[in-house]
């Protein structure tokens, strides 16, 4: 555990070392792909540091739909290679690297009056093709059941909130889901640290530098204001929607994906997720995903974003209205604006292209020139493959002595056997580390919100790199998604930080 632990003390120690040494690879950005690149490079035996101006999973990686999907949407567009890649990466996560964080989940497509029998038949054909991809990716049936059709009565047992008038049943499919996308990034970063990568948050790359023996960056410690140079033979730019700020040759067209957070009790009895067809669209669906804490997430918009890229995107009221309209089209009782307890938006780093962002390919791209390797596009499900491709290019372009990628077979922190005798909620969040977390929980059982205790906050400070209240409330936990919950948890969170040694 100590080798993977991230905390303020380790950060201070490794900051001094990074300023003194020459790295093989500097990774800029600690979302899923950047953390994945740090793990990939470190596990090949390279000297690696990965930095982020903010925190682990600060950007797009924490604003996803929490789905680990098999690429069915890309299959419908004829992008078989993209769909297959998604299915393969989903299987790796389910089987090997993150079985404690990723699991199969059922999704219903309600067969309402708005869904014709022809459309239902086409969707079911797509589901069966997706199941064939599952088999081709060698993901066992026991981990991911196949699709089927349900009667109206059975549908209402899984989703009693549906309007029964004209409901013919539903198509049931299975896909992967994360309980928390930010926790996946934390696990990747900690695994990278265990393999020797220096993982440093609150370190902003002011600009990339060029020297006689390679690349690097002028970096500012955002906690102290100190600036220093980091030298490396090659830089991997994994800054997501901010990648163009480091490399002007990269042209992006960000796309905003908005999700609503419905208050607890808004959709009572909802067990399965739902895919709700978006009126006027052929292969686009809104996602309705119930959470363990009683909240429900509803997404996903796909709108182009122009102008400067904000640190935290705002959610336009138009997105809220659009998603509520789609959702209410299938419900017995309408969800009002007052039931929306919170909302969040993520920006996808798509390469600039003509047409609507919904139609831009989700293939990732690796761009390389003059010692800078930029990786953009893609999706959360395929972060590992994106990282592997970026490191492959970095190794090739800088002629680094490195082994081939090993990350297909490297379990992330927590992926071992779940201990017995711990609360199921802790086992789901922490996997094989749940017993150690439980000891802290028993010593500090005070609840701060959504069932999360002070002991868990202490764990995040000591082992998961949390440095301030935002790290704890907005990324290590998701209490901060709803402002009222965040406000209630803030005093206890600040107290935990005051009582925790920082050096």
FENMOZI-V344025 format. One record per residue. N is the residue number from 1. RES is the residue in three letters. PHI is phi in whole degrees, 0 to 359 (NA if undefined). NEAR is the number of other ideal C-beta (glycine too) atoms within 8 Angstrom. D_LAST is the distance of its C-alpha to the last C-alpha in Angstrom with 2 decimals. Layout:
n = <N;N>
res = <RES;RES>
phi = <PHI;PHI>
near = <NEAR;NEAR>
d_last = <D_LAST;D_LAST>
This chain:
n = <1;2;3;4;5;6;7;8;9;10;11;12;13;14;15;16;17;18;19;20;21;22;23;24;25;26;27;28;29;30;31;32;33;34;35;36;37;38;39;40;41;42;43;44;45;46;47;48;49;50;51;52;53;54;55;56;57;58;59;60;61;62;63;64;65;66;67;68;69;70;71;72;73;74;75;76;77;78;79;80;81;82;83;84;85;86;87;88;89;90;91;92;93;94;95;96;97;98;99;100;101;102;103;104;105;106;107;108;109;110;111;112;113;114;115;116;117;118;119;120;121;122;123;124;125;126;127;128;129;130;131;132;133;134;135;136;137;138;139;140;141;142;143;144;145;146;147;148;149;150;151;152;153;154;155;156;157;158;159;160;161;162;163;164;165;166;167;168;169;170;171;172;173;174;175;176;177;178;179;180;181;182;183;184;185;186;187;188;189;190;191;192;193;194;195;196;197;198;199;200;201;202;203;204;205;206;207;208;209;210;211;212;213;214;215;216;217;218;219;220;221;222;223;224;225;226;227;228;229;230;231;232;233;234;235;236;237;238;239;240;241;242;243;244;245;246;247;248;249;250;251;252;253;254;255;256;257;258;259;260;261;262;263;264;265;266;267;268;269;270;271;272;273;274;275;276;277;278;279;280;281;282;283;284;285;286;287;288;289;290;291;292;293;294;295;296;297;298;299;300;301;302;303;304;305;306;307;308;309;310;311;312;313;314;315;316;317;318;319;320;321;322;323;324;325;326;327;328;329;330;331;332;333;334;335;336;337;338;339;340;341;342;343;344;345;346;347;348;349;350;351;352;353;354;355;356;357;358;359;360;361;362;363;364;365;366;367;368;369;370;371;372;373;374;375;376;377;378;379;380;381;382;383;384;385;386;387;388;389;390;391;392;393;394;395;396;397;398;399;400;401;402;403;404;405;406;407;408;409;410;411;412;413;414;415;416;417;418;419;420;421;422;423;424;425;426;427;428;429;430;431;432;433;434;435;436;437;438;439;440;441;442;443;444;445;446;447;448;449;450;451;452;453;454;455;456;457;458;459;460;461;462;463;464;465;466;467;468;469;470;471;472;473;474;475;476;477;478;479;480;481;482;483;484;485;486;487;488;489;490;491;492;493;494;495;496;497;498;499;500;501;502;503>
res = <UNK;UNK;UNK;UNK;UNK;UNK;UNK;UNK;UNK;UNK;UNK;UNK;UNK;UNK;UNK;UNK;UNK;UNK;UNK;UNK;UNK;UNK;UNK;UNK;UNK;UNK;UNK;UNK;UNK;UNK;UNK;UNK;UNK;UNK;UNK;UNK;UNK;UNK;UNK;UNK;UNK;UNK;UNK;UNK;UNK;UNK;UNK;UNK;UNK;UNK;UNK;UNK;UNK;UNK;UNK;UNK;UNK;UNK;UNK;UNK;UNK;UNK;UNK;UNK;UNK;UNK;UNK;UNK;UNK;UNK;UNK;UNK;UNK;UNK;UNK;UNK;UNK;UNK;UNK;UNK;UNK;UNK;UNK;UNK;UNK;UNK;UNK;UNK;UNK;UNK;UNK;UNK;UNK;UNK;UNK;UNK;UNK;UNK;UNK;UNK;UNK;UNK;UNK;UNK;UNK;UNK;UNK;UNK;UNK;UNK;UNK;UNK;UNK;UNK;UNK;UNK;UNK;UNK;UNK;UNK;UNK;UNK;UNK;UNK;UNK;UNK;UNK;UNK;UNK;UNK;UNK;UNK;UNK;UNK;UNK;UNK;UNK;UNK;UNK;UNK;UNK;UNK;UNK;UNK;UNK;UNK;UNK;UNK;UNK;UNK;UNK;UNK;UNK;UNK;UNK;UNK;UNK;UNK;UNK;UNK;UNK;UNK;UNK;UNK;UNK;UNK;UNK;UNK;UNK;UNK;UNK;UNK;UNK;UNK;UNK;UNK;UNK;UNK;UNK;UNK;UNK;UNK;UNK;UNK;UNK;UNK;UNK;UNK;UNK;UNK;UNK;UNK;UNK;UNK;UNK;UNK;UNK;UNK;UNK;UNK;UNK;UNK;UNK;UNK;UNK;UNK;UNK;UNK;UNK;UNK;UNK;UNK;UNK;UNK;UNK;UNK;UNK;UNK;UNK;UNK;UNK;UNK;UNK;UNK;UNK;UNK;UNK;UNK;UNK;UNK;UNK;UNK;UNK;UNK;UNK;UNK;UNK;UNK;UNK;UNK;UNK;UNK;UNK;UNK;UNK;UNK;UNK;UNK;UNK;UNK;UNK;UNK;UNK;UNK;UNK;UNK;UNK;UNK;UNK;UNK;UNK;UNK;UNK;UNK;UNK;UNK;UNK;UNK;UNK;UNK;UNK;UNK;UNK;UNK;UNK;UNK;UNK;UNK;UNK;UNK;UNK;UNK;UNK;UNK;UNK;UNK;UNK;UNK;UNK;UNK;UNK;UNK;UNK;UNK;UNK;UNK;UNK;UNK;UNK;UNK;UNK;UNK;UNK;UNK;UNK;UNK;UNK;UNK;UNK;UNK;UNK;UNK;UNK;UNK;UNK;UNK;UNK;UNK;UNK;UNK;UNK;UNK;UNK;UNK;UNK;UNK;UNK;UNK;UNK;UNK;UNK;UNK;UNK;UNK;UNK;UNK;UNK;UNK;UNK;UNK;UNK;UNK;UNK;UNK;UNK;UNK;UNK;UNK;UNK;UNK;UNK;UNK;UNK;UNK;UNK;UNK;UNK;UNK;UNK;UNK;UNK;UNK;UNK;UNK;UNK;UNK;UNK;UNK;UNK;UNK;UNK;UNK;UNK;UNK;UNK;UNK;UNK;UNK;UNK;UNK;UNK;UNK;UNK;UNK;UNK;UNK;UNK;UNK;UNK;UNK;UNK;UNK;UNK;UNK;UNK;UNK;UNK;UNK;UNK;UNK;UNK;UNK;UNK;UNK;UNK;UNK;UNK;UNK;UNK;UNK;UNK;UNK;UNK;UNK;UNK;UNK;UNK;UNK;UNK;UNK;UNK;UNK;UNK;UNK;UNK;UNK;UNK;UNK;UNK;UNK;UNK;UNK;UNK;UNK;UNK;UNK;UNK;UNK;UNK;UNK;UNK;UNK;UNK;UNK;UNK;UNK;UNK;UNK;UNK;UNK;UNK;UNK;UNK;UNK;UNK;UNK;UNK;UNK;UNK;UNK;UNK;UNK;UNK;UNK;UNK;UNK;UNK;UNK;UNK;UNK;UNK;UNK;UNK;UNK;UNK;UNK;UNK;UNK;UNK;UNK;UNK;UNK;UNK;UNK;UNK;UNK;UNK;UNK;UNK;UNK;UNK;UNK;UNK;UNK;UNK;UNK;UNK;UNK;UNK;UNK;UNK;UNK;UNK>
phi = <NA;299;296;264;290;248;200;298;296;296;301;299;295;281;300;298;290;297;289;259;258;251;270;281;226;250;257;252;116;236;278;299;289;296;298;296;293;298;295;300;293;295;288;270;93;270;275;227;230;232;236;213;294;240;221;303;58;288;265;301;301;269;252;278;278;67;261;247;247;270;80;300;298;286;297;296;269;83;271;296;295;293;296;295;301;298;296;296;292;300;296;297;294;293;271;237;275;214;294;279;249;241;214;288;216;277;228;256;250;296;269;269;299;284;257;289;295;295;297;298;295;295;295;295;298;296;299;291;295;297;292;294;297;305;294;296;277;64;270;295;302;296;270;212;298;273;281;202;253;247;287;297;296;294;300;289;287;271;216;294;281;291;289;280;291;80;286;267;127;202;264;255;231;234;210;277;214;259;290;203;292;296;291;298;296;300;296;296;297;292;293;299;298;295;267;104;289;267;254;231;270;57;234;264;282;288;195;278;243;228;232;293;242;147;258;174;206;274;240;245;287;289;274;244;84;291;250;204;265;245;258;208;280;205;246;257;270;243;276;63;292;263;299;294;290;268;228;299;286;271;249;245;231;300;237;269;247;260;234;264;244;276;298;304;87;291;239;296;82;287;258;272;286;225;253;250;303;273;304;85;248;278;233;240;225;278;253;241;228;291;252;298;274;95;287;226;264;231;209;206;280;210;238;295;237;251;89;300;270;282;296;233;296;276;259;291;298;299;296;298;298;299;293;295;298;296;298;293;294;238;261;285;244;290;271;269;299;293;281;278;280;194;202;215;223;242;250;276;275;268;295;300;201;284;98;290;297;295;261;288;300;269;299;276;229;243;248;222;195;50;80;242;246;251;239;220;79;72;203;302;304;257;304;295;293;300;296;300;296;294;290;305;293;297;299;292;290;262;53;275;280;213;286;287;301;241;289;300;245;260;294;283;308;95;278;284;301;286;288;269;80;242;302;306;298;290;298;291;275;240;56;291;271;299;295;295;296;299;298;292;297;294;282;225;277;298;278;253;155;56;82;276;253;298;300;290;296;300;300;295;289;280;232;246;77;289;247;212;296;296;303;287;275;256;229;289;236;243;303;289;297;245;303;297;296;297;299;293;276;298;300;294;295;297;295;299;295;295;272;258;301;252;220>
near = <7;4;6;11;11;12;10;9;9;10;14;9;8;12;11;8;9;12;9;5;8;8;13;12;18;16;16;15;15;17;15;13;16;17;16;15;17;17;17;16;17;13;11;13;7;11;9;16;17;19;16;15;9;9;14;16;14;12;14;12;16;13;13;12;10;10;13;13;11;14;16;14;9;12;14;8;7;5;12;8;7;12;15;12;11;15;16;10;14;18;13;11;16;15;9;9;12;12;12;11;14;12;8;11;11;12;12;15;15;13;10;11;4;6;10;5;5;6;9;12;8;8;10;11;8;11;12;10;10;16;10;8;14;14;8;8;12;6;12;7;7;3;9;14;6;9;11;6;7;12;6;10;6;9;15;11;7;12;14;8;10;12;9;7;4;6;14;6;11;13;15;12;12;11;14;16;13;13;10;10;14;13;12;16;16;14;14;14;17;17;14;15;15;9;10;8;13;11;17;13;13;13;13;9;13;8;7;12;9;7;8;2;6;11;15;14;16;11;13;10;12;10;5;5;6;6;8;8;9;13;10;15;12;16;15;17;15;16;12;14;12;10;16;9;6;13;11;4;6;11;7;12;11;12;14;15;15;16;14;13;14;13;10;6;5;9;11;7;7;13;8;12;12;13;12;14;11;9;7;3;7;3;7;9;9;12;14;14;13;10;8;6;7;6;13;12;14;13;12;9;11;10;9;9;10;3;4;3;9;6;4;4;10;6;10;7;6;6;14;14;8;9;15;13;8;11;13;9;10;10;12;6;5;5;12;5;6;4;9;13;10;9;11;10;14;12;16;12;11;14;10;6;8;2;6;7;12;7;5;12;7;11;9;12;8;11;11;9;6;5;11;13;14;14;18;14;11;12;7;11;13;12;15;14;12;14;17;12;11;16;16;9;11;15;12;7;10;11;5;11;3;11;6;5;11;10;13;9;5;11;8;13;9;11;13;7;4;10;9;4;4;12;6;6;8;12;13;9;12;13;13;12;10;14;10;10;15;11;9;12;12;8;7;10;9;7;8;12;11;8;7;10;12;13;14;14;17;12;13;14;15;9;12;12;16;12;11;7;9;9;14;16;13;11;14;13;13;8;14;12;12;12;7;7;12;14;7;7;13;10;6;11;13;9;9;14;11;6;5;9;4;5;5>
d_last = <18.66;15.62;17.14;17.39;14.13;12.30;8.86;6.18;4.69;8.47;9.33;7.86;9.58;12.62;13.10;13.82;16.16;17.96;18.84;20.41;22.30;25.33;25.20;28.17;27.23;25.09;25.17;24.86;24.45;22.64;25.38;27.28;29.12;26.27;24.07;27.35;28.02;24.67;25.54;29.11;28.39;25.74;28.09;30.82;28.94;27.95;24.85;23.34;20.68;20.88;19.64;20.27;20.41;19.33;18.29;19.75;23.34;23.28;26.87;30.07;28.76;27.81;31.14;33.51;36.26;34.27;37.22;37.26;40.87;43.63;44.80;47.98;48.07;48.08;50.83;52.92;52.61;53.74;50.35;50.73;48.27;45.47;46.38;46.49;43.11;41.65;43.43;42.16;38.49;38.86;40.24;37.40;34.87;37.09;37.91;35.08;31.83;31.02;33.61;31.04;30.49;33.96;37.23;40.81;41.85;45.38;46.54;49.83;51.98;54.35;57.96;59.00;62.09;60.18;59.61;62.91;64.00;63.96;60.38;59.40;61.14;59.35;55.93;56.74;57.89;54.54;52.74;54.89;54.13;50.43;51.00;52.75;49.68;47.63;50.11;50.08;46.27;46.76;44.80;46.51;48.36;46.52;43.31;45.09;48.46;51.24;52.69;55.47;57.46;57.28;59.94;59.53;59.19;56.43;54.64;54.64;53.03;50.00;50.11;52.19;51.24;53.51;56.83;59.49;62.30;63.36;60.42;61.75;58.68;55.70;54.56;51.70;49.32;46.05;43.01;39.35;36.74;33.01;31.73;28.83;28.66;25.00;24.15;26.20;24.12;20.86;22.69;23.95;20.63;19.05;22.25;22.01;18.53;20.14;22.84;20.63;20.25;17.23;16.65;15.08;15.48;15.79;17.47;21.06;23.88;25.93;28.74;29.70;30.75;33.50;33.81;36.35;34.55;33.19;31.22;27.70;26.05;24.83;21.44;19.58;15.88;16.63;13.43;14.17;17.81;17.61;20.34;20.82;23.29;22.88;25.93;27.54;31.04;31.29;29.55;29.85;30.04;29.16;28.47;31.16;33.04;31.14;32.30;35.11;32.80;31.61;35.04;38.01;40.37;38.97;40.98;39.80;41.43;38.81;40.11;38.83;38.64;38.47;37.93;38.71;36.89;39.60;38.92;39.10;42.75;44.13;45.58;46.20;46.98;45.84;44.84;45.31;44.05;46.77;47.92;50.03;52.29;51.85;55.32;56.85;54.46;55.60;52.47;49.75;48.45;46.10;43.61;43.21;40.42;39.81;36.28;35.25;34.17;37.68;37.01;39.07;38.21;41.16;41.18;41.75;43.02;43.39;43.86;43.47;41.02;41.92;40.11;36.44;33.94;31.71;28.08;29.23;33.02;35.18;37.70;41.24;43.49;46.03;43.81;43.52;47.31;48.01;45.91;47.35;50.85;50.41;48.92;51.58;54.29;53.92;52.98;55.35;53.49;52.05;48.35;48.06;45.61;44.24;43.07;40.65;37.39;35.35;35.67;33.68;34.70;33.56;34.90;36.25;36.13;39.83;41.68;44.17;47.63;50.71;51.25;49.25;45.66;46.68;48.98;46.61;45.91;42.58;42.72;39.61;40.06;38.46;39.29;38.86;39.67;38.54;35.41;34.19;34.51;34.36;34.57;35.79;37.91;37.99;36.47;33.64;35.84;36.24;32.71;32.77;36.08;35.05;32.01;34.29;36.85;34.38;33.00;36.63;37.51;34.53;35.49;39.10;38.72;36.40;38.19;35.07;35.68;34.51;35.75;37.04;34.87;33.92;32.21;35.30;34.60;30.80;29.77;26.66;23.85;25.53;29.05;30.10;32.35;31.47;31.09;33.71;33.28;30.63;31.48;32.97;30.74;27.61;29.55;30.46;26.95;25.04;27.87;27.28;23.73;25.32;25.64;21.93;21.36;24.27;22.74;19.94;22.71;24.83;22.15;21.37;24.71;24.80;26.07;24.68;27.43;29.67;29.05;25.30;23.30;20.00;19.37;19.67;17.24;14.63;15.67;15.27;11.63;10.86;13.50;15.07;12.65;13.24;11.28;13.89;17.13;19.26;17.50;18.06;21.55;23.06;21.95;20.36;23.13;26.18;26.51;26.40;29.66;31.57;30.72;31.88;29.72;26.67;27.48;27.92;24.59;22.55;22.20;20.99;18.54;17.04;16.99;15.07;12.32;12.42;12.29;9.35;5.92;3.79;0.00>
